Amino acid sequence: MTHRRTSHRRMAVAATGLAALLAGSFAVTQANATSPATDAVPDVLSSAEAGELAGSLAGLLSDEAAGGTFYDSDAETLVVNVVDEAAADTVREAGAEARVVENSLATLTEVRASVEDFAVPGTAWSIDPVSNTVRVTVDSTVTGEELASVRDSVEALDGLATLEQRAGEYQPFIAGGDAIYSSGARCSLGFNVSVGGQPGFLTAGHCGSVGSSWSDSSGGGEIGTMTAGEFPGGDYALVEYSADIDNPSAVNRYDGSSQEITGAAEATVGQSVERSGSTTGLHGGEVTAVDVSVSYPQGTVNGTIETTVCAEPGDSGGALFSGSDALGITSGGSGNCSSGGQTFFYPVTDALDAVGATLP
């Protein structure tokens, strides 16, 4: 019921090329949803609490009964799509708002998988729980016959998918958290971690290659070596410290303070989040999709978190977090922090599992 990643470890929303969100859709399909009358009043929740509730409900509802979840920040409630009243009762008893919709997660997952057959570079796709459809997006590099082919394929899905056009081009943010340097490139430190009792940190996989040396200043001495990573497919890397350096479980807020990080969590659509990066500092926004596959010029990264948070080159690898919860590592996106844009993050839970690390 909540997002279940597949493809390389999940089947996800896929985005190809980097593009900013822009108004303009070729097809707009509203969810055929109703809100049955009920005396049950949903619990008032923070976005973090909503994420925890979504996770617990995932084990109670099958993909045939559920239709996705999202956080309603105005009402401060978790909204859970279901296809029948039996499932709706389960949702209400748990303290969430039940919304009866037409399409189940099982159906939408099949539709999402079919998009990969016609997607071209510059395409992104994911299940959108708000519209109860599969959302397909194309960036500004998709034009002419390619655009017509994608549009025709979406229309052939008979209302189960929508198509949106976005400005810009999807690309990794090479060039949050504190700045780190390697071979003339600058990225951002994500989260300090522990691996086998030894200290290290997570950053983006596209920032470097295994064996590369890293410093905390341009031209400075080595503080660590990249010992594991993946890009494309995933976008994460582990750098193990080789120098005796302070490595707190905290994120730089760029106002003289830091945010303590006490755990890792899954992101929820509608959740309020913040990003820290060495180019643009601290910026906030909202999660707009999860389990997203984004296709960069270098290849596709699966399972990312899509947000309205801006980012720029050099912010790659930086921390996405909500309160004391670590959520993701800055991967790429489009736009900038002057005009706005969208940014994709690789889930920190997946990165921790991949490298066998834990938060300190």
Backbone torsions as a table, in degrees:
resi	resn	phi	psi	omega
1	MET	NA	-43.3	168.1
2	THR	-82.0	175.9	-175.2
3	HIS	-65.8	137.5	176.7
4	ARG	-121.4	109.1	-174.3
5	ARG	-73.1	141.8	174.0
6	THR	-134.2	-148.7	176.5
7	SER	46.0	110.5	-169.8
8	HIS	59.8	-30.5	167.4
9	ARG	-166.5	8.4	-179.2
10	ARG	-176.6	159.2	167.9
11	MET	-102.4	119.4	-168.1
12	ALA	-129.0	176.4	173.4
13	VAL	-64.6	134.4	-178.1
14	ALA	-116.2	133.0	176.1
15	ALA	-122.2	134.2	-178.3
16	THR	-120.4	132.0	-175.4
17	GLY	72.2	162.5	-176.2
18	LEU	-103.2	125.1	-179.1
19	ALA	-141.1	145.5	178.9
20	ALA	-85.4	154.2	177.6
21	LEU	-65.1	132.7	177.4
22	LEU	-142.7	141.9	177.7
23	ALA	-61.6	145.3	178.9
24	GLY	134.5	108.7	177.3
25	SER	-133.4	144.4	-179.6
26	PHE	-81.9	-28.1	180.0
27	ALA	-143.7	132.2	178.8
28	VAL	-123.0	115.5	-178.9
29	THR	-119.5	118.6	178.6
30	GLN	-84.4	148.3	177.8
31	ALA	-66.0	137.9	175.2
32	ASN	-83.6	76.3	-170.7
33	ALA	-116.5	148.8	174.5
34	THR	-133.6	158.3	177.6
35	SER	-119.6	95.4	-175.8
36	PRO	-58.3	143.8	178.2
37	ALA	-65.0	136.5	179.3
38	THR	-157.1	152.7	178.2
39	ASP	-84.9	-10.7	-178.2
40	ALA	-69.9	133.8	178.2
41	VAL	-108.0	121.5	-178.9
42	PRO	-61.6	148.7	177.0
43	ASP	-68.1	144.5	172.7
44	VAL	-82.1	123.3	-172.1
45	LEU	-131.1	150.1	165.9
46	SER	-76.1	166.4	-180.0
47	SER	-64.6	-33.8	177.9
48	ALA	-67.6	-42.0	177.6
49	GLU	-64.2	-37.2	178.0
50	ALA	-63.2	-38.3	178.1
51	GLY	-63.4	-40.2	178.1
52	GLU	-65.4	-41.9	179.5
53	LEU	-65.6	-40.0	178.1
54	ALA	-59.9	-40.3	179.2
55	GLY	-64.9	-38.8	179.9
56	SER	-71.3	-35.2	179.1
57	LEU	-71.2	-24.0	-179.2
58	ALA	-58.8	-31.9	180.0
59	GLY	-82.4	-7.5	-177.7
60	LEU	-102.4	-21.2	-176.7
61	LEU	-118.2	133.2	176.9
62	SER	-79.0	165.1	176.8
63	ASP	-65.8	-23.1	177.7
64	GLU	-76.2	-23.1	-178.3
65	ALA	-99.6	-25.5	-175.8
66	ALA	-100.2	164.0	179.7
67	GLY	-137.8	19.5	178.9
68	GLY	106.4	164.6	-179.5
69	THR	-134.5	155.6	171.1
70	PHE	-156.7	158.7	-179.3
71	TYR	-96.6	124.5	176.0
72	ASP	-89.5	100.2	-174.5
73	SER	-69.5	-25.3	178.6
74	ASP	-72.0	-46.8	-179.7
75	ALA	-85.8	-13.5	-177.1
76	GLU	58.1	48.5	179.1
77	THR	-134.4	156.6	172.8
78	LEU	-90.8	125.5	178.7
79	VAL	-102.1	127.5	-178.9
80	VAL	-120.3	119.3	177.2
81	ASN	-77.7	134.1	177.2
82	VAL	-138.3	163.1	-176.8
83	VAL	-107.3	-4.0	178.2
84	ASP	-151.8	167.5	-175.9
85	GLU	-71.1	-28.3	178.2
86	ALA	-62.6	-45.2	177.4
87	ALA	-67.6	-35.2	179.5
88	ALA	-61.8	-39.0	178.7
89	ASP	-62.4	-40.4	178.4
90	THR	-61.3	-42.4	-179.0
91	VAL	-65.1	-45.8	-178.3
92	ARG	-64.7	-39.4	179.2
93	GLU	-62.8	-28.3	-180.0
94	ALA	-82.0	-11.3	178.0
95	GLY	102.3	9.9	178.5
96	ALA	-104.1	169.0	176.4
97	GLU	-91.4	125.9	178.8
98	ALA	-92.8	133.3	176.9
99	ARG	-126.1	116.2	-179.0
100	VAL	-79.6	124.5	-176.5
101	VAL	-126.1	173.1	-177.3
102	GLU	-84.5	-38.3	-170.2
103	ASN	-104.9	128.7	178.4
104	SER	-83.6	164.4	175.3
105	LEU	-61.3	-35.3	179.0
106	ALA	-60.1	-44.5	178.9
107	THR	-65.4	-47.6	-176.7
108	LEU	-67.3	-30.9	177.4
109	THR	-66.0	-38.9	176.7
110	GLU	-65.3	-40.9	178.6
111	VAL	-64.2	-45.0	179.7
112	ARG	-59.0	-41.9	179.4
113	ALA	-62.7	-34.4	-178.1
114	SER	-70.2	-23.6	-178.7
115	VAL	-63.8	-32.8	-179.2
116	GLU	-58.6	-24.3	-179.0
117	ASP	-70.6	-26.8	-178.2
118	PHE	-119.1	-0.1	-179.6
119	ALA	-66.6	144.8	176.4
120	VAL	-122.4	163.4	175.8
121	PRO	-52.8	131.8	-175.0
122	GLY	99.8	12.4	-179.1
123	THR	-113.0	145.3	174.2
124	ALA	-135.3	147.9	178.4
125	TRP	-151.4	147.2	179.3
126	SER	-164.4	166.2	173.5
127	ILE	-81.1	125.4	178.6
128	ASP	-101.7	106.9	-177.0
129	PRO	-69.2	-22.3	-179.0
130	VAL	-70.6	-45.6	179.5
131	SER	-90.2	-9.8	-178.5
132	ASN	59.7	39.6	177.0
133	THR	-138.4	176.2	169.6
134	VAL	-92.1	124.4	-178.9
135	ARG	-95.2	122.2	177.2
136	VAL	-110.3	130.7	178.2
137	THR	-124.7	150.1	175.1
138	VAL	-128.8	143.9	178.4
139	ASP	-91.2	-175.3	-172.3
140	SER	-71.6	-9.8	178.4
141	THR	-82.0	-13.4	-179.7
142	VAL	-91.5	108.6	-176.1
143	THR	-140.1	176.9	172.1
144	GLY	55.7	-132.4	-176.6
145	GLU	-63.7	-35.7	178.8
146	GLU	-63.1	-44.5	179.5
147	LEU	-63.6	-43.1	179.9
148	ALA	-62.6	-39.5	-179.6
149	SER	-66.2	-43.2	178.3
150	VAL	-64.1	-43.6	-179.5
151	ARG	-60.9	-44.6	179.5
152	ASP	-63.1	-38.5	-179.0
153	SER	-67.9	-39.0	177.6
154	VAL	-65.5	-43.8	-179.7
155	GLU	-63.3	-31.0	180.0
156	ALA	-69.5	-14.8	178.6
157	LEU	-81.2	2.2	167.3
158	ASP	57.9	51.8	174.4
159	GLY	85.1	-3.6	179.1
160	LEU	-84.3	-7.3	179.0
161	ALA	-141.2	155.0	175.8
162	THR	-124.3	159.0	-179.6
163	LEU	-125.8	131.6	177.6
164	GLU	-127.6	146.4	177.3
165	GLN	-107.5	135.9	-178.3
166	ARG	-125.4	150.8	179.1
167	ALA	-82.4	159.2	176.6
168	GLY	85.3	-174.9	-177.7
169	GLU	-133.8	134.1	179.0
170	TYR	-71.1	131.3	178.0
171	GLN	-158.3	155.5	177.0
172	PRO	-67.9	149.1	178.3
173	PHE	-89.3	77.9	179.3
174	ILE	-86.6	153.4	170.8
175	ALA	134.0	NA	NA
176	GLY	NA	179.3	-165.8
177	GLY	97.6	-166.8	-178.5
178	ASP	-69.9	153.0	-178.5
179	ALA	-70.5	141.4	172.8
180	ILE	-132.1	149.3	-171.9
181	TYR	-130.5	144.4	174.7
182	SER	-156.1	123.0	175.7
183	SER	50.4	43.9	177.0
184	GLY	84.1	-8.5	179.3
185	ALA	-95.8	147.3	176.7
186	ARG	-120.9	130.4	172.8
187	CYS	-128.9	-162.3	-178.9
188	SER	-130.1	145.1	175.8
189	LEU	-74.7	136.2	179.3
190	GLY	-89.3	-80.1	-178.4
191	PHE	-137.1	138.1	171.7
192	ASN	-72.5	141.5	-175.7
193	VAL	-138.3	174.4	174.5
194	SER	-124.8	132.6	179.4
195	VAL	-127.9	110.9	-178.8
196	GLY	58.6	32.2	-180.0
197	GLY	85.3	-3.4	179.7
198	GLN	-104.9	144.3	-178.0
199	PRO	-78.8	148.7	176.1
200	GLY	-161.9	-173.2	175.0
201	PHE	-146.3	156.1	176.3
202	LEU	-96.2	144.0	171.6
203	THR	-147.6	-170.8	-178.6
204	ALA	-80.9	143.0	179.6
205	GLY	-66.2	-30.9	-177.4
206	HIS	-75.6	-6.2	-178.6
207	CYS	-74.0	-24.2	-177.7
208	GLY	-168.0	-169.0	-179.4
209	SER	-125.1	156.8	178.4
210	VAL	-56.9	131.6	-177.6
211	GLY	100.9	-13.6	-179.3
212	SER	-71.9	148.0	179.7
213	SER	-95.9	146.7	-176.8
214	TRP	-129.3	147.2	-179.7
215	SER	-131.3	161.0	176.4
216	ASP	-97.5	10.6	174.7
217	SER	-151.3	152.4	-178.6
218	SER	-65.5	119.0	-179.0
219	GLY	79.1	6.5	-176.9
220	GLY	-82.4	178.8	-179.0
221	GLY	-72.0	157.3	-178.3
222	GLU	-67.3	135.8	172.9
223	ILE	-112.9	-14.8	-179.0
224	GLY	-172.8	169.6	-179.8
225	THR	-127.6	137.1	177.4
226	MET	-73.4	120.0	-175.1
227	THR	-110.9	-12.3	178.8
228	ALA	-158.5	155.2	177.8
229	GLY	172.7	168.5	178.3
230	GLU	-150.1	132.8	171.8
231	PHE	-172.7	128.9	-6.6
232	PRO	-77.7	-163.3	-170.9
233	GLY	93.9	-70.1	167.7
234	GLY	-114.1	-176.3	174.7
235	ASP	-148.5	74.6	-178.9
236	TYR	-146.9	157.6	175.4
237	ALA	-152.9	151.7	175.3
238	LEU	-113.1	127.5	172.0
239	VAL	-112.8	122.4	178.7
240	GLU	-95.1	130.8	-177.7
241	TYR	-64.9	135.9	174.1
242	SER	-113.0	-8.3	179.5
243	ALA	-114.7	153.7	177.6
244	ASP	-79.7	98.9	-174.0
245	ILE	-138.4	145.3	179.9
246	ASP	-62.0	132.1	-177.5
247	ASN	-138.2	69.7	-177.6
248	PRO	-71.4	155.3	174.6
249	SER	-85.5	77.0	-174.8
250	ALA	-154.1	159.9	179.6
251	VAL	-120.3	136.1	178.6
252	ASN	-69.0	123.4	177.9
253	ARG	-93.1	-1.6	176.7
254	TYR	57.9	30.7	172.4
255	ASP	-132.6	18.0	-176.8
256	GLY	93.5	-3.5	-179.9
257	SER	-122.3	173.6	176.9
258	SER	-136.7	159.1	177.1
259	GLN	-105.3	119.6	177.3
260	GLU	-68.0	137.7	177.8
261	ILE	-110.9	121.3	-175.9
262	THR	-112.7	-10.5	-179.2
263	GLY	-168.6	173.3	177.7
264	ALA	-114.7	145.7	-177.0
265	ALA	-145.1	164.3	174.5
266	GLU	-85.4	144.7	177.9
267	ALA	-80.5	154.3	179.3
268	THR	-125.5	137.6	176.9
269	VAL	-57.7	130.0	-178.3
270	GLY	95.5	-8.8	-177.5
271	GLN	-71.6	139.2	174.6
272	SER	-80.4	132.9	-175.4
273	VAL	-138.4	165.3	174.9
274	GLU	-131.6	152.2	177.8
275	ARG	-128.4	137.1	176.9
276	SER	-115.7	129.4	-178.4
277	GLY	-148.2	154.2	-172.3
278	SER	-76.1	-14.6	177.9
279	THR	-89.8	-48.6	-171.6
280	THR	-114.6	3.2	177.1
281	GLY	74.5	-135.7	-175.3
282	LEU	-102.8	130.4	176.1
283	HIS	-141.6	152.4	-178.2
284	GLY	-120.3	169.0	178.4
285	GLY	179.3	-153.1	-174.1
286	GLU	-137.0	146.7	175.4
287	VAL	-75.0	125.7	-179.4
288	THR	-108.1	-17.4	177.5
289	ALA	-164.3	154.4	175.5
290	VAL	-128.1	164.3	-179.8
291	ASP	58.1	46.9	-175.6
292	VAL	-98.0	134.8	172.5
293	SER	-100.4	123.8	-179.9
294	VAL	-116.2	127.4	-177.5
295	SER	-100.0	103.5	175.8
296	TYR	-84.5	168.1	174.8
297	PRO	-55.9	-29.4	-178.3
298	GLN	-84.1	-11.5	-178.4
299	GLY	141.0	175.7	-174.7
300	THR	-94.8	135.5	173.3
301	VAL	-109.0	127.0	-175.3
302	ASN	-100.1	152.8	170.2
303	GLY	77.3	21.2	-174.8
304	THR	-79.9	168.5	176.2
305	ILE	-103.8	122.4	178.8
306	GLU	-96.1	136.2	-177.5
307	THR	-139.1	169.2	173.6
308	THR	-92.8	5.0	179.2
309	VAL	-70.9	135.7	178.1
310	CYS	-81.6	161.7	174.4
311	ALA	-161.6	163.1	-179.7
312	GLU	-141.0	166.9	178.5
313	PRO	-50.9	134.8	-176.5
314	GLY	102.2	-21.4	176.1
315	ASP	-80.0	-11.8	180.0
316	SER	-52.3	137.0	179.1
317	GLY	90.7	-15.9	-176.7
318	GLY	-67.6	170.1	-169.4
319	ALA	-88.6	132.8	166.8
320	LEU	-106.3	128.1	-175.9
321	PHE	-149.9	163.2	175.3
322	SER	-136.2	108.4	-173.4
323	GLY	61.3	-127.9	-178.9
324	SER	-92.5	6.9	-179.4
325	ASP	-95.5	126.5	171.2
326	ALA	-77.9	133.4	-177.7
327	LEU	-118.3	-43.8	-172.6
328	GLY	-159.9	173.1	179.1
329	ILE	-119.2	127.8	-176.6
330	THR	-59.3	124.6	-178.8
331	SER	-106.6	-65.1	-177.6
332	GLY	-171.2	-168.8	-178.8
333	GLY	161.7	-151.3	-180.0
334	SER	-145.2	164.3	-179.8
335	GLY	82.4	-162.8	-179.3
336	ASN	-155.3	-177.4	-176.8
337	CYS	-90.3	7.6	172.2
338	SER	-95.9	-46.7	-178.6
339	SER	-102.5	-11.2	-178.5
340	GLY	95.0	173.3	-179.5
341	GLY	171.2	-162.7	177.5
342	GLN	-129.3	149.6	-178.5
343	THR	-134.9	142.3	178.2
344	PHE	-107.0	141.7	-178.5
345	PHE	-128.2	139.3	176.0
346	TYR	-84.4	131.1	-175.6
347	PRO	-59.2	129.4	-178.2
348	VAL	-67.3	-30.4	178.1
349	THR	-62.2	-38.8	178.5
350	ASP	-69.0	-40.4	179.7
351	ALA	-64.2	-43.5	179.1
352	LEU	-60.8	-44.5	178.6
353	ASP	-62.5	-40.9	-175.7
354	ALA	-65.4	-37.1	-176.3
355	VAL	-101.6	-0.6	178.7
356	GLY	70.1	35.1	-177.3
357	ALA	-109.1	163.3	174.2
358	THR	-132.9	158.2	173.4
359	LEU	-72.3	144.2	-176.8
360	PRO	-58.0	NA	NA
